[in-house]
């Protein structure tokens, strides 16, 4: 593999006594769509601001194309940012907002006009070049912000919660647009988001962050199917945490209060306390036959599936997704099946 | 929006109050001055004719009105003293406004960028001079600027000069006095405009490759335009008609319209001439206000 475009090594940052980033190391490749995902206060925005140059790390290095960026001011970094508030210049029209970065780079009037025209077309704003910013809708502002950040052809585009201000319907549409624009421009996108759906939908790879640390870096499928920690499993998607003790004799299984669940033991020792994370849709629901017995305590119709809350022990309720068409009533007794590899075994967190 | 409804009596009174105030204490005196400006100067008390009496019949009022003349205005045009006073006043006010702007802008910027908890205190400090009488503060400048004042004494003690500099009773001293006295009026609107600016706009500009100087010129300065204009008007307009500062700090060669007016009223007892000069001053000062208003309206039209 060639050298990554962005390389973050051991970056730490404190604000007073508050630790914002602790020993963060990450690589982002050229042309990659990368997501920094985590709850608010996890340090994802601070990390992005360090990359843009608005904050400087207390320790560690950030390098772009093998060039160390420490001490390089924001205006000399070949990285552009799309702000959560969009930060469009209210005294300039749409055209001049997009041209702002180009004018700083110099270049002929014709070249700038052509580039702005290109971006206006790409973001479907061609008719709006002469509009003032306060005459635009939220979605249009979002597109101007994107076009403005892309105009100087940055090596990397940072997007701070780019869809947070849009309503739900527009958000989905914009997700596709973003992905398309990223594919067309071949620019590395690093998106900061607290919305797991957004990260899963957009990113090639996701870094899940918690309390200033990176918990896992992987592709969306792996994050979802093979979460590295209990936090990742719980933050990304819905899951059941089943506690028990590992039994490696014969077919490995987690021995829980309500029964044995087959699992891949990894390198955990026999008898270790562990937690199995199982997604609701990976649990098979049957009316009778093999499996762990329980009864339906409650259910929520979700369209594609019906989410059942199944009580399997006195104080253990599992969530399982039943396929569309199966009808269940409160109080029905059911059998839950755990196919091999349905869950991910997580070591007890120390 | 609801259809236009009739206002209640109470609402009408509330709306009418400021208009009545302006009418009684601003417009009526202005009309009096306008009337005096078209009267004849005479040696009497009051020193002008005609004088309308409540007992005058309509015919008498008409006869008196026949004597109105624009001689005072004609004299204004032909008397170079007035013309020079106007020009000198406008120049002194313009220079003072510019200097006040140059001093106040970095001040306002520092206040707007100071930690939020310090800002109320900084605003308080900026307004602190108002706690002392304006007159006393201008007198204090005499003590600083005069030949054996603090500044000259300090410079002589340091051996930087051998003879006192002539600072007091000069046009320069008037400019210093105006800048000093009106600085808060420049500072506060500038601060208000700068404090409102979203800091992420500056970050966005820097992110797009603007150096700190370019961020200032392309973003901070244009976005503070309203504050600059408001501050400049608040300094320029009163400075043009300023009387106390040129009277106390200015020399005999410092011509300002306020002083010329004062002389005509109180030394020459030529009330019509002085009134005409005052009316002309109002007209002159309306011009920048009207220009500003036009620019503002044009801006709003653009927004549509």
Interface residues (C-beta under 8 A of the other chain):
Chain A: X52 X53 X54 X73 X74 X75 X76 X77 X79 X80 X81 X83 X85 X87 X88 X89 X90 X91 X100 X101 X104 X105 X132 X134 X135 X148 X149 X152
Chain B: X198 X200 X201 X203 X204 X205 X206 X207 X208 X209 X210 X211 X212 X214 X218 X219 X222 X223 X225 X302 X303
